[in-house]
């Protein structure tokens, strides 16, 4: 029997064989596959677009379930309430964003170019350029493995936070309690974007922060900005063979942030005096520039490195193992601790590997 290599299913292109590989194209197939794995007492790993996973070179010993359900249904569309669209978990995220812009559904445009499947977006509260999915998600329908029943969460029940949700909090080593089946978005109608909250994006669009722009202009500029940072998948560009941003931006008490240099980027992070820092700035200032690790004498032998376009991405230069990519992450994390006393936390799920 031919084994499925997980390196072929992930954007970082690393990972050993799956113990048992199942692809599910409908909601019924997803539920059946989950119930079968659970009944057999097998470990279960869920894969959508594979953009947020770093999997061991030893592979995964249990069942790997590829969510491949596609399509969406427009439940309602009117000028007052906007559009309610229910999207299958396996539907390509950027295809949904593109459709929303073309059909004047506002709110998703700043999230253009993010790789992966729609069902993964609420788990991590995926966000970029000042927007995240918690701003537009109305409900998420899931399969609850503990109750053996369908469970629907409203927006408030999802307990969204920065790159966090109840779905993520109840996931252990890539194995979720709640398997996402569909995601419902509530989007205003109109050709103008949601307010632009990210300074760099506002500048290139020629608008003030907090103002709106045409959604198709926002999508074009976001795709251009992401591509300039190696964050749009391109089979010809090794800088895009990654999990995207490897570390989340640290959120620390204000007094901790106050000891950093004055030019360190700092952003308010809630009403309790917390401050969000820039992981990319910390990495760069700790001495890890773009392309760190490319030299053959590095901890990865040059097989893995920080992106040559952006210090937040750890990239597979062509023959990297998961161990090579973790070695770069460890080096960077320990260097930032040594320089600033701040510990960075990984954004992707680490399966069978650890920092």
C-alpha positions as CSV (number, residue, x, y, z in Angstrom):
1,X,0.0,0.0,0.0
2,X,1.4,3.4,-1.0
3,X,1.8,5.7,2.0
4,X,0.7,9.4,1.8
5,X,3.5,11.7,2.7
6,X,2.4,14.7,4.7
7,X,5.1,16.8,3.1
8,X,2.8,16.7,0.0
9,X,-0.1,18.2,1.9
10,X,1.5,21.1,3.7
11,X,2.8,24.4,2.5
12,X,6.1,24.0,4.4
13,X,6.6,20.7,2.4
14,X,7.9,18.7,5.3
15,X,6.4,15.8,7.2
16,X,6.6,12.0,7.1
17,X,4.0,9.4,6.2
18,X,0.4,9.3,7.4
19,X,-0.5,6.1,9.3
20,X,-4.0,6.1,7.7
21,X,-5.0,8.8,5.2
22,X,-8.7,9.7,4.5
23,X,-10.1,12.4,2.2
24,X,-13.6,13.6,2.9
25,X,-15.5,15.6,0.3
26,X,-18.9,16.0,2.1
27,X,-20.1,16.7,5.6
28,X,-21.3,13.1,6.0
29,X,-17.9,11.8,4.9
30,X,-16.2,14.1,7.4
31,X,-18.4,12.9,10.3
32,X,-18.1,9.2,9.2
33,X,-14.3,9.4,9.1
34,X,-14.1,11.1,12.5
35,X,-16.4,8.6,14.1
36,X,-14.5,5.7,12.6
37,X,-11.2,6.9,13.9
38,X,-12.6,7.6,17.3
39,X,-14.3,4.2,17.5
40,X,-11.0,2.5,16.6
41,X,-9.2,4.5,19.2
42,X,-6.9,6.1,16.7
43,X,-5.2,9.4,17.0
44,X,-6.7,12.0,14.6
45,X,-5.1,14.8,12.7
46,X,-7.2,17.2,10.6
47,X,-5.7,18.9,7.5
48,X,-7.3,21.5,5.4
49,X,-4.9,23.6,3.3
50,X,-1.9,22.4,5.3
51,X,-0.7,26.0,5.8
52,X,-0.6,26.0,9.6
53,X,1.1,22.7,10.3
54,X,4.7,21.7,10.9
55,X,4.7,17.9,11.1
56,X,7.5,15.5,12.2
57,X,9.7,13.8,9.7
58,X,8.4,10.5,11.4
59,X,4.9,11.4,10.1
60,X,1.7,10.8,12.0
61,X,0.9,7.4,13.4
62,X,-2.9,7.7,13.4
63,X,-5.6,8.8,10.9
64,X,-5.0,12.0,8.9
65,X,-8.3,13.4,7.7
66,X,-8.1,15.8,4.7
67,X,-11.1,18.1,4.7
68,X,-12.0,18.5,1.0
69,X,-15.6,19.7,1.2
70,X,-16.2,22.7,-1.2
71,X,-18.8,25.2,-2.0
72,X,-21.0,27.7,-0.2
73,X,-24.7,28.7,0.0
74,X,-26.1,32.2,0.2
75,X,-28.9,32.0,2.8
76,X,-30.0,35.6,2.5
77,X,-29.0,38.8,0.7
78,X,-30.6,42.2,1.2
79,X,-29.4,45.8,1.5
80,X,-30.3,46.0,5.3
81,X,-28.9,42.8,6.7
82,X,-26.2,42.2,4.0
83,X,-25.4,38.7,2.9
84,X,-25.4,35.5,5.0
85,X,-23.1,32.9,3.3
86,X,-22.5,29.4,4.7
87,X,-19.2,28.0,3.5
88,X,-18.0,24.4,3.5
89,X,-15.0,23.8,5.7
90,X,-12.7,22.6,2.9
91,X,-13.5,25.5,0.6
92,X,-10.4,27.5,-0.5
93,X,-10.2,30.6,1.6
94,X,-8.8,33.0,-1.0
95,X,-11.3,31.8,-3.5
96,X,-14.1,32.9,-1.1
97,X,-12.4,36.2,-0.5
98,X,-12.1,36.8,-4.3
99,X,-15.8,35.9,-4.8
100,X,-16.8,38.3,-2.0
101,X,-15.0,41.2,-3.6
102,X,-16.3,40.5,-7.1
103,X,-19.9,40.3,-5.7
104,X,-19.7,43.4,-3.5
105,X,-19.8,41.5,-0.2
106,X,-17.7,43.7,2.1
107,X,-15.4,42.7,5.0
108,X,-13.1,40.0,3.8
109,X,-10.9,42.0,1.4
110,X,-8.0,42.6,3.8
111,X,-7.7,38.9,4.3
112,X,-6.8,38.2,0.7
113,X,-4.0,35.8,-0.2
114,X,-4.0,33.9,3.1
115,X,-3.5,30.2,2.2
116,X,-5.6,27.4,3.5
117,X,-9.2,26.2,3.9
118,X,-12.1,28.2,5.3
119,X,-12.8,25.8,8.1
120,X,-9.4,26.6,9.6
121,X,-10.0,30.3,9.8
122,X,-12.1,30.4,13.0
123,X,-9.8,28.0,14.8
124,X,-6.9,30.5,14.9
125,X,-9.1,33.6,14.4
126,X,-7.1,34.2,11.2
127,X,-6.2,37.8,10.6
128,X,-3.9,40.2,8.7
129,X,-3.6,43.9,8.0
130,X,-5.9,45.0,10.9
131,X,-8.7,42.5,10.1
132,X,-9.6,39.1,11.4
133,X,-12.4,36.6,10.8
134,X,-14.1,37.3,14.2
135,X,-15.3,40.5,12.7
136,X,-17.5,38.7,10.1
137,X,-18.2,35.2,11.4
138,X,-21.8,34.7,12.6
139,X,-21.6,31.0,13.4
140,X,-19.5,27.9,13.1
141,X,-21.1,24.4,12.8
142,X,-18.9,21.6,14.1
143,X,-18.9,17.9,15.0
144,X,-18.4,17.5,18.8
145,X,-16.3,14.3,19.2
146,X,-17.0,14.1,22.9
147,X,-20.8,14.4,22.6
148,X,-20.9,12.6,19.3
149,X,-23.3,15.2,17.9
150,X,-23.4,18.4,15.8
151,X,-22.6,21.6,17.8
152,X,-23.1,25.1,16.5
153,X,-21.3,28.0,18.0
154,X,-22.4,31.6,17.7
155,X,-19.7,34.3,17.4
156,X,-19.7,35.1,21.1
157,X,-19.6,31.4,22.1
158,X,-16.4,31.0,20.0
159,X,-14.5,33.1,22.6
160,X,-12.3,34.8,19.9
161,X,-9.0,36.3,21.0
162,X,-5.8,37.2,19.3
163,X,-5.1,34.1,17.1
164,X,-7.3,32.1,19.5
165,X,-10.8,30.6,19.9
166,X,-12.5,27.9,21.9
167,X,-11.9,25.7,18.9
168,X,-8.1,26.1,19.3
169,X,-8.2,25.9,23.1
170,X,-9.8,22.4,22.8
171,X,-7.4,21.2,20.2
172,X,-4.5,18.9,21.3
173,X,-1.6,18.3,18.9
174,X,-3.7,19.0,15.9
175,X,-6.6,16.8,17.1
176,X,-9.6,18.9,17.8
177,X,-12.6,18.2,20.0
178,X,-14.7,20.2,17.5
179,X,-14.3,19.4,13.8
180,X,-15.4,22.3,11.7
181,X,-18.1,21.5,9.2
182,X,-19.3,24.9,7.9
183,X,-18.6,28.6,8.7
184,X,-21.3,31.2,8.3
185,X,-20.3,34.8,7.5
186,X,-22.5,37.9,7.7
187,X,-21.1,40.5,5.3
188,X,-22.4,44.0,4.5
189,X,-23.2,44.7,0.8
190,X,-21.2,47.3,-1.0
191,X,-18.1,47.9,-3.0
192,X,-16.3,49.8,-0.2
193,X,-14.1,47.9,2.2
194,X,-14.4,47.6,6.0
195,X,-12.5,50.5,7.7
196,X,-8.7,50.2,7.0
197,X,-7.1,49.7,10.4
198,X,-3.5,48.9,9.3
199,X,-1.2,51.9,8.7
200,X,0.9,50.4,5.9
201,X,-2.2,49.4,4.0
202,X,-3.8,52.8,4.5
203,X,-0.7,54.5,3.1
204,X,-0.5,52.5,-0.1
205,X,-4.2,53.0,-0.6
206,X,-3.8,56.7,-0.1
207,X,-6.5,56.9,2.7
208,X,-6.4,57.8,6.4
209,X,-6.5,54.9,8.9
210,X,-10.1,54.2,9.8
211,X,-11.4,55.2,6.4
212,X,-12.7,52.9,3.7
213,X,-11.4,52.2,0.2
214,X,-12.8,50.3,-2.8
215,X,-12.6,46.6,-1.9
216,X,-11.0,45.6,-5.2
217,X,-8.2,48.1,-4.5
218,X,-7.7,46.7,-1.0
219,X,-7.5,43.2,-2.4
220,X,-5.0,44.2,-5.1
221,X,-2.7,46.0,-2.6
222,X,-3.0,43.3,0.1
223,X,-2.0,40.6,-2.5
224,X,0.9,42.9,-3.6
225,X,2.1,43.5,0.0
226,X,1.8,39.8,0.9
227,X,3.7,38.7,-2.3
228,X,6.5,41.2,-1.4
229,X,6.9,39.4,1.9
230,X,6.7,35.9,0.4
231,X,3.3,35.3,1.9
232,X,1.4,34.3,-1.3
233,X,2.0,30.7,-2.4
234,X,4.2,30.5,-5.4
235,X,5.7,27.1,-6.5
236,X,8.7,29.0,-8.0
237,X,9.5,31.0,-4.9
238,X,11.2,29.1,-2.0
239,X,10.3,31.9,0.4
240,X,6.7,30.8,0.2
241,X,7.4,27.2,1.4
242,X,6.6,28.0,5.0
243,X,3.8,28.0,7.5
244,X,3.4,31.8,7.1
245,X,4.3,33.7,10.2
246,X,6.0,31.2,12.5
247,X,5.7,33.3,15.7
248,X,2.7,35.3,17.1
249,X,3.2,38.9,18.1
250,X,3.8,38.8,21.9
251,X,1.3,40.5,24.2
252,X,2.9,41.7,27.4
253,X,2.1,44.0,30.3
254,X,2.7,47.7,29.7
255,X,5.5,47.8,32.2
256,X,7.3,45.0,30.4
257,X,7.0,46.8,27.1
258,X,8.2,50.1,28.6
259,X,11.8,48.7,29.0
260,X,12.1,48.1,25.2
261,X,13.8,50.7,23.0
262,X,11.6,53.7,22.2
263,X,11.6,52.7,18.5
264,X,10.1,49.3,19.3
265,X,6.7,49.0,17.7
266,X,4.0,48.9,20.4
267,X,0.2,48.6,20.0
268,X,-2.6,48.7,22.6
269,X,-4.0,45.2,23.2
270,X,-7.2,45.6,25.1
271,X,-8.4,47.6,28.1
272,X,-6.3,45.8,30.7
273,X,-3.0,47.6,30.0
274,X,-1.6,45.0,27.7
275,X,0.6,45.9,24.8
276,X,1.2,44.0,21.6
277,X,4.8,43.9,20.3
278,X,6.1,43.1,16.8
279,X,7.7,39.6,16.7
280,X,9.4,40.5,13.4
281,X,11.0,43.6,15.0
282,X,12.2,41.6,18.0
283,X,13.7,38.9,15.7
284,X,15.5,41.4,13.5
285,X,16.8,43.4,16.4
286,X,18.0,40.3,18.1
287,X,20.4,39.8,15.2
288,X,18.3,37.4,13.0
289,X,18.0,39.2,9.6
290,X,16.2,38.1,6.5
291,X,17.7,34.9,5.1
292,X,19.2,33.9,8.5
293,X,20.2,30.2,8.2
294,X,21.0,30.1,4.5
295,X,24.7,29.6,5.2
296,X,25.7,25.9,5.2
297,X,27.4,26.3,8.6
298,X,24.0,27.2,10.2
299,X,22.0,24.9,12.6
300,X,20.0,23.8,9.5
301,X,22.9,23.3,7.2
302,X,21.3,25.9,4.9
303,X,18.4,23.7,4.2
304,X,16.0,25.9,6.1
305,X,16.2,29.6,6.9
306,X,14.2,32.7,7.7
307,X,12.6,34.0,4.6
308,X,14.7,36.4,2.5
309,X,11.7,38.7,2.4
310,X,10.3,38.6,5.9
311,X,11.9,37.6,9.3
312,X,8.6,36.0,10.6
313,X,8.6,33.1,8.2
314,X,10.8,30.0,8.4
315,X,11.2,28.5,5.0
316,X,12.1,25.2,3.4
317,X,14.9,26.0,0.9
318,X,14.3,22.8,-1.0
319,X,15.5,19.8,1.1
320,X,14.7,20.8,4.6
321,X,13.4,18.4,7.2
322,X,11.0,19.4,10.0
323,X,14.0,19.1,12.3
324,X,15.8,21.7,10.2
325,X,12.9,24.2,10.5
326,X,12.6,23.6,14.2
327,X,16.3,24.2,14.6
328,X,16.0,27.7,13.1
329,X,12.9,28.4,15.3
330,X,14.8,27.4,18.4
331,X,17.8,29.5,17.5
332,X,15.6,32.5,16.9
333,X,13.5,32.1,20.0
334,X,16.4,31.7,22.3
335,X,18.1,34.7,20.7
336,X,15.1,36.9,21.4
337,X,14.9,35.7,25.0
338,X,18.6,36.4,25.5
339,X,18.3,39.9,23.9
340,X,15.0,41.1,25.2
341,X,13.8,38.6,27.8
342,X,10.6,37.9,25.8
343,X,9.7,34.4,24.8
344,X,8.1,34.0,21.3
345,X,5.3,31.4,20.8
346,X,4.8,29.4,17.6
347,X,1.7,30.2,15.5
348,X,1.5,26.9,13.5
349,X,0.5,23.6,15.2
350,X,3.6,21.6,15.9
351,X,2.9,17.9,15.3
352,X,5.4,15.4,16.7
353,X,8.0,18.2,17.1
354,X,8.5,20.8,19.8
355,X,10.6,23.9,20.5
